[in-house]
Amino acid sequence: MTSFRRLTDDVLVSPQIEPDDLAEARDRGVTLIVNNRPDGESPDQVPGDEIAAKASELGLNYVAIPIGHAGFSANDIDAMRVALDQADGTVLAYCRSGTRSTLLWALAEAANGRDVEEIAAAARQAGYDVGPIRSTLEALHERASR
């Protein structure tokens, strides 16, 4: 069983999940699974289509926003904003370790105008550090606050 870490009341992040983890996620109020891991990243990884199929079987929504070595794009941030905004319940985002999911969540939140200190504190409480993208978070927050 994988470790779900809470960022907010409505957002959980996790390292790679297995199809069997989705029932627990559903029981915790998750209605949307966000896959931030590109398929084929490692040989032991569960393909996204297997997670998507199990999510559908359990009545969960699924979206893939893969974040590879190129990093985060404006389209990725916008896609995460849309996913978070349209979710009807709790969101579970996952990647290899949960870091990319946390950072993408942080970027989406800053782009929505959320205070960067609040974002950093939520990530820190879940065991993640947004320090590497701090200046981008501040720029997105500033742009949203105009």
N, C-alpha and C positions, 0 to 999 in steps of 0.2 A: 504494500500500500504506500502510496506516495504522500509527500508532505505538502498540504495546502497551507499557504501562509496568507494571512489577512492583511491587505493594504488599507481597505476601507470596509464599511458595512456591506458594500455591494461588489467588492472586487477582491478576488483571491488570485494568487500566483503560485506556480508550482514548477518543480523540475519535471522532466518527461513523465507523462502519465501513461498508464496502460488502459486498455478497454475496461478491465475490471474495476478501475478507479471511478468510472463514471457514475455508477449507482450511488456510491458514497457522495460524490459531488451533487447529484440530484437531490439526495436526502438532506444535504446542507443548503438547499435552496438555489443551487446553480441552475440557470436556465440557458446560459450561453457558454460554449467552449471556444476560446480563441487560441489557435495554434500559431505560435510565433517561430516555429522551427521549420526550416526548409527540409523537405524529404531528402533522404540520402546523406544527411550530415554525418551519420555514423552507422556502422553495420548493425548495431544492436537496437536501433531506434524503431519504434512502432510507426509504420507509415500513417500519414495523416488520413488517408481514406479509410483505414481501419477504425481510427478514432471517430471519424465522421459517421461511419456506418453505425457504430455502437451508440453514438450520441443520438442519432435519428431513431434508432430502435427504442431508446429510453425517453423520447420526446424532448430531447435537448437540441437547441440550435447550435450550429457550428460555423465558424468562419476561420479561414486561414489567412494570416498576414505574416508570411515568412520573412524573417530578418536574417540575412546572410552576412558574409564578411564585409560587404560594402557598407553596412551600417544602416542607419535610419534615414528614410527619405520623407519629404513632405507628404507624399501620397500614403506612406505607411502611417504617419501621424494622423492624417485625416481619416484613414480607414479605421484606426483604433478609436478615434473620437466618435465616429458614426456607430461603431459596434457598441461602445459604452453608452452612448446616448439612446440607442434604440433597444437596449437590453431591457427585458421585462423580468427583472429578478437579478440574482447574483451572477457575476461573470467570473469564470475561471480561465485565466490565461496561462499558457505553459510554453516552455522552451527546454533547452538542455538542463539548465540549472535554475531557471526562474529569473535570471538577471535581465536578459533581453526583454522579457515580458514586463518586468518592473520598470525598466528604463523607458519602454514604449508607452506604458501607462503614464509615467511621469511626464513625458513629452506631451501627451494628449491632454493631461490635466493642466499643464502650464499654458498650452495653447488655448485652453478654455478659460484662462484667467485665474486659476487657483494659485494661492500663495506658494512660492517656492520653498519656504521654510516648512510649511505644512506637508508638502510633497516629500521633502527630504526626511522629515520626522516619521512619516508613515512608512516610507521605504526602510528606514533604519530600524524601526520596530519589527519589521518583517525579516530583517537580517540582510538587507541590500543597501548598497551605497550609490547614490546618484551623483557623487562628486565628479566623475569623469564627464558628465554632461551638464554640469551646473551652469556654465555660461550660456549654453543653448536654452536651458530651462528659463533663465532670467530674461533672455531675449524674447522668447515666446510669450512669457508672462507680460513683459512690457508692451509687446505688440497687441496682445489681447486687451490690455488695460487702456488703450488709447481710445 
